[in-house]
Amino acid sequence: MFGDSIADLHDDGEGVDVTFDSGMRHRFDLVIGADGLHSNVRRLAFGSEEELQRPLGGYLAVFSMPDVFGLGNHTLAHFSVGKLVGVYGVRQTGQVRAGFLFRGELTYDHRDKDQQKAQLVKEFGDYGWKVPQLLEHLENAEDFYFDSIAQITLDSWVAGRVALVGDAGYSPGPAVGGGTSLAVVAAYVLAGELAAAGPAGLRNYEQVIRPLVDSSRRLSPKIMGTVIPSNALAVRLRPGAAATLAKLPTSLQRLIWSQNAVGKVFSSTTLPDYSDLLKPERGQPVP
Ligand SMILES: Cc1cc2nc3c(=O)[nH]c(=O)nc-3n(C[C@H](O)[C@H](O)[C@H](O)COP(=O)(O)OP(=O)(O)OC[C@H]3O[C@@H](n4cnc5c(N)ncnc54)[C@H](O)[C@@H]3O)c2cc1C
């Protein structure tokens, strides 16, 4: 229901009555919140974001801009203690994306883009390197993103007939915990378990993905600690390691990446096979 949002949920055990911002009301068998890190469904059914969030002590900003450095498919990065700036080419658009990671503790409104842009300038205005050229494009950036790197710490992401999937339920932290993999795998399991058991499948969904959620949550603080250098030695070693990796053959690079902590968790997990539950679409033979 495009352009509308959920204002109220009432679960009576047999179904969920949903009132929308527009005033429209509907009754549903289930409500699945797939509305991301700042989930509205989570706020309504599980509690306020502040109580369910665990900040990891870092911030991330990203925006697209013209390829003023002629980077093509290449990446530039600059490290300092507590900060990392990267610029990488986006083949599909011919633009580049500028990314800023930094440690700190800020108070900010996650909906107030102007305030966040000012915060970024405050953090990086004196950084040097190519940052002044990057910040020149901040004002007009249409896809500016800024958020704290925070986890959602819910113990259960099912409450009666309301459930959460992806970042809404168990964000391991943007850009540090494999949140996309987790969201896609979890959506697959949710669909499979609902097909197998109807609404009772929500509990099975939670059980099947819990080990993956727990692993991602454990790993992301460590990954954030590695990505943003915490001391001068890490700053010195990081460019050498990145340059060595870049010189390796692509197949070897892929192998090394697949051994990273998050990749290992997902590749060592066997997911249930729900293919027996597939129903043919009308008029289509079962493959
Ligand atoms: C800069 C950046 C880099 C990242 N890099 C990686 C990476 O390399 N690898 C990785 O695995 N993960 C990465 N992540 C994390 C990844 O993007 C998320 O974990 C993933 O997108 C979660 O998917 P989701 O569907 O749960 O939530 P989202 O992708 O956030 O989707 C939620 C959707 O809900 C919509 N929505 C929100 N509120 C409402 C509402 N009230 N009503 C209706 N719709 C609503 C939003 O508009 C959005 O479309 C990165 C994140 C960021 C920010």
The ligand as an SDF file (V2000), in Angstrom:
LIG
                    3D

 53 58  0  0  0  0  0  0  0  0999 V2000
   26.4140    1.6380    3.2220 C   0  0  0  0  0  0  0  0  0  0  0  0
   26.0060    0.2360    3.5270 C   0  0  0  0  0  0  0  0  0  0  0  0
   26.7630   -0.8260    3.0610 C   0  0  0  0  0  0  0  0  0  0  0  0
   26.3790   -2.1320    3.3200 C   0  0  0  0  0  0  0  0  0  0  0  0
   27.1400   -3.1580    2.8300 N   0  0  0  0  0  0  0  0  0  0  0  0
   26.7650   -4.4200    3.0540 C   0  0  0  0  0  0  0  0  0  0  0  0
   27.5150   -5.4880    2.4890 C   0  0  0  0  0  0  0  0  0  0  0  0
   28.5270   -5.2830    1.8140 O   0  0  0  0  0  0  0  0  0  0  0  0
   27.0960   -6.7510    2.7300 N   0  0  0  0  0  0  0  0  0  0  0  0
   25.9800   -7.0190    3.4620 C   0  0  0  0  0  0  0  0  0  0  0  0
   25.6270   -8.1960    3.6190 O   0  0  0  0  0  0  0  0  0  0  0  0
   25.2370   -6.0250    4.0130 N   0  0  0  0  0  0  0  0  0  0  0  0
   25.6050   -4.7320    3.8230 C   0  0  0  0  0  0  0  0  0  0  0  0
   24.8690   -3.7150    4.3740 N   0  0  0  0  0  0  0  0  0  0  0  0
   23.6940   -4.0360    5.1910 C   0  0  0  0  0  0  0  0  0  0  0  0
   22.4770   -4.3030    4.3140 C   0  0  0  0  0  0  0  0  0  0  0  0
   22.2110   -3.1770    3.4780 O   0  0  0  0  0  0  0  0  0  0  0  0
   21.2430   -4.5990    5.1710 C   0  0  0  0  0  0  0  0  0  0  0  0
   21.5700   -5.5590    6.1570 O   0  0  0  0  0  0  0  0  0  0  0  0
   20.1070   -5.1120    4.3220 C   0  0  0  0  0  0  0  0  0  0  0  0
   19.7220   -4.1390    3.3610 O   0  0  0  0  0  0  0  0  0  0  0  0
   18.8990   -5.4790    5.1910 C   0  0  0  0  0  0  0  0  0  0  0  0
   17.8200   -5.7780    4.3470 O   0  0  0  0  0  0  0  0  0  0  0  0
   16.3400   -5.5370    4.8740 P   0  0  0  0  0  0  0  0  0  0  0  0
   15.4530   -5.9060    3.7230 O   0  0  0  0  0  0  0  0  0  0  0  0
   16.1440   -6.2110    6.1730 O   0  0  0  0  0  0  0  0  0  0  0  0
   16.2280   -3.9720    5.1850 O   0  0  0  0  0  0  0  0  0  0  0  0
   16.3610   -2.7250    4.1910 P   0  0  0  0  0  0  0  0  0  0  0  0
   17.2180   -3.0400    3.0290 O   0  0  0  0  0  0  0  0  0  0  0  0
   16.7200   -1.5630    5.0560 O   0  0  0  0  0  0  0  0  0  0  0  0
   14.8810   -2.5390    3.6350 O   0  0  0  0  0  0  0  0  0  0  0  0
   13.8410   -2.0380    4.4560 C   0  0  0  0  0  0  0  0  0  0  0  0
   12.8020   -1.3980    3.5580 C   0  0  0  0  0  0  0  0  0  0  0  0
   11.6750   -1.0240    4.3450 O   0  0  0  0  0  0  0  0  0  0  0  0
   11.2260    0.2570    3.9090 C   0  0  0  0  0  0  0  0  0  0  0  0
   10.5070    0.9030    5.0200 N   0  0  0  0  0  0  0  0  0  0  0  0
   11.0150    1.4370    6.1230 C   0  0  0  0  0  0  0  0  0  0  0  0
   10.0360    1.9220    6.9150 N   0  0  0  0  0  0  0  0  0  0  0  0
    8.8650    1.6680    6.2720 C   0  0  0  0  0  0  0  0  0  0  0  0
    7.4830    1.9310    6.5870 C   0  0  0  0  0  0  0  0  0  0  0  0
    7.1140    2.5470    7.7090 N   0  0  0  0  0  0  0  0  0  0  0  0
    6.5490    1.5340    5.6960 N   0  0  0  0  0  0  0  0  0  0  0  0
    6.9150    0.9100    4.5310 C   0  0  0  0  0  0  0  0  0  0  0  0
    8.2020    0.6360    4.2030 N   0  0  0  0  0  0  0  0  0  0  0  0
    9.1560    1.0180    5.0610 C   0  0  0  0  0  0  0  0  0  0  0  0
   12.5000    0.9960    3.5470 C   0  0  0  0  0  0  0  0  0  0  0  0
   12.2270    2.0610    2.6670 O   0  0  0  0  0  0  0  0  0  0  0  0
   13.3100   -0.1200    2.8680 C   0  0  0  0  0  0  0  0  0  0  0  0
   13.0230   -0.2090    1.5020 O   0  0  0  0  0  0  0  0  0  0  0  0
   25.2230   -2.3920    4.1090 C   0  0  0  0  0  0  0  0  0  0  0  0
   24.4640   -1.3160    4.5990 C   0  0  0  0  0  0  0  0  0  0  0  0
   24.8540   -0.0360    4.3190 C   0  0  0  0  0  0  0  0  0  0  0  0
   24.0210    1.0930    4.8490 C   0  0  0  0  0  0  0  0  0  0  0  0
  1  2  1  0
  2  3  1  0
  2 52  2  0
  3  4  2  0
  4  5  1  0
  4 50  1  0
  5  6  2  0
  6  7  1  0
  6 13  1  0
  7  8  2  0
  7  9  1  0
  9 10  1  0
 10 11  2  0
 10 12  1  0
 12 13  2  0
 13 14  1  0
 14 15  1  0
 14 50  1  0
 15 16  1  0
 16 17  1  0
 16 18  1  0
 18 19  1  0
 18 20  1  0
 20 21  1  0
 20 22  1  0
 22 23  1  0
 23 24  1  0
 24 25  2  0
 24 26  1  0
 24 27  1  0
 27 28  1  0
 28 29  2  0
 28 30  1  0
 28 31  1  0
 31 32  1  0
 32 33  1  0
 33 34  1  0
 33 48  1  0
 34 35  1  0
 35 36  1  0
 35 46  1  0
 36 37  1  0
 36 45  1  0
 37 38  2  0
 38 39  1  0
 39 40  1  0
 39 45  2  0
 40 41  1  0
 40 42  2  0
 42 43  1  0
 43 44  2  0
 44 45  1  0
 46 47  1  0
 46 48  1  0
 48 49  1  0
 50 51  2  0
 51 52  1  0
 52 53  1  0
M  END
$$$$
